[in-house]
């Protein structure tokens, strides 16, 4: 998982630092240098790409550091700004309808909806689409709210998909360097015993 990749980045970074310290050192340890050096680029890529702390699973979100990928940052910004868009939309609807206690809410079954007290239902504009009636409230949607919900969902899905693409690319880079990582781990173990 992401934490494992981050740990590999830390280990590769430490192997390079250990190798740098050994340069010009005793000849018996100099034999370990080729195995300790050469993973600096991989270490830097992992450590600058993956968030600290890295999530346990890719699906948990928060995988990448800001600034790593412009498209990912754009999608995350859209996703995160969604609540402020909804708040602004709610304020605008309150002003347009004159219903001061109109609220935009979300649940798993309906998604985003506009809720007004049942007593205020008569003040609702005709373009509101009735979704659900409750004892004390009525829930509606609008074409604009549906479009906003769709855009927010697409941004969240797009950010997750882009993070997965980048994560898969990192995994491929690590797999391509698996032999070198094993050699570095063996050299570090040898150095630890020496």
N, C-alpha and C positions, 0 to 999 in steps of 0.2 A: 503494500500500500504506500501512500504518500509519505508516511512517517519513515518507512523503511528506505525509500529513495533519499529522503533528507538525511537519514543516518549514514547511508552510503556516501553522500556528498561530504558529510563531516569527516568520515573515515578517510576518504580520498584526499581531502584537504590536509588532514593530519599526517597522512603518509608523505605527502609532498613536503610538508614542513620538517618532518623527521629526516627525510632525505637531504634537504637543504642543510640541516644541522650536521649531517654526517659527512658532507663534502669536505675533503681535506682532513678527515679524521683517520683513525687507525685503519690499516689495510684489511684487517679481519672483518671490519664492518663495511668497508667500501664495496665489498662484493654485493651488498644488499641494495646499493644505490639504483641500479637499473630497474629494480622492481618497485622502488618507492617513488621514483620520479616519473612524470609523464601523464599523470591523471589530473593535473591542475585545471585544464580546460573543462573536463567533465565535472570536477568538484565545483568550479565556479558556476557552471551552468545550473547544476542542481541547487546550489545554495542561493543563487540570485533569482531563480525561477519559483521555487517552492516556498510557500509561506512558512513563517516560524511563529508559533509551532504549526507543523503541518497537520492537517486533519487525519483521522484514522482511516477514513475511506474517501474516495473521490466524490461520492454522492453527498458527503456531508457539507460540501461547499467550502469556501475559504481556502482553496487549494493554491492559488497563485498570488505572488506578490504584486502590488500595484505597479504599473509601468512596464511589466514584462511583455504584454501584448496589447496593442492599441485597440483591436477589435473586442477583445475580452473586456478591457476597461470600459469601452463605450457601452457594451451590453450590461455590465454590472452597474454602471452609472444610471442607465435607463431603468433597470430593475429597482435599484435602491431609491431613485427619485420618484418612483411610482406612488408612494404614499403621499408625497407632497402634491403630486398632480391630482390625486384623489381628494385631498383636503381642499385644494383650490377649486375643484369642480363642485365639491359640496357647498362651499361658500357661495359660489356663483348660483347654484340651484336655490339656495336659501333666499338670496336676493331676488331672483327671478320669480319665484313662487310666492314669496312672502311667508313661507312656513319656516319659522325660526328654529324649530326642533327637528327639522329634516336631517337625516343621518345617512351616510353611506357606510355600509357594513359588508361583511363577508362571512359566508359559511361554506362548508364543503359541498353541500348539495346545490345551492343556488349560485355560488360564486359571489361576485360583487352585486349589490342591489341598493336601491334607494328605499329607505324606510321612513314613512310618515305616520303620525298618529291617525287612527281610524277616523277621528272627528274632523281631521283636516283633508280627508280624501277628496272632497269636492273642490279643493283649491289646486289639485294636481293638473298640470297641463295635459292636453289630449295626446301628445306624443309619448307620454309615459306608458309603458307596457306593464300591465298588472301581472305579477308573478305569484303572489301568495297573500292571502288574507289571514290575519290573526285576530284574537279577541280585541287587542288594543292598538293594533298597528296594521298597516298594509304595506306590502313590499312590491316595488316596481323596478323595472330596468329601463334604460333608454338606449337608443342607437349609439350615442356618444360614449356611454358607460361601457357598452359591449365592446366598442372599438378600443377603448382604453384598456379594458381587461385583456383583450386579445393581444394588444401591443406589450403589455406588462408580462403576460405569459410567454410570449415569443422571446422577449428579452431575457427572461429567466432561463428558458430552455436553451436559447442560443448561447448564453454565458456558460451554462453547464456543458453544452456540447463542445464549445471552444476549449474549455478547461480540460475536458477529456482528450481532445485531440493533442493538446500540448503535453499532457501527462503520458499519452501513448508514445509520443515522439521521444520523451525523456526515457521511458522504459526501453525503447529500441536502442537509444544511445548507450544505456547501461548494459544491455545484452551484448552489444557490439564490443564492449570493453570488459566483458565478464572474465576473460582469461587474465587480463592485466589486473583486475580487481582481486582475483584469487591470489595472484603472485604478490600483490601489495600486502594482502592480509597475511600471507605466509611470511613475508619479510618482516612485517610488524611483530608477528608472533616470535620470530627468531630474534629480533631485536629486544623484545621483552624478556626473553630468557637469557640473552647475552649479558 
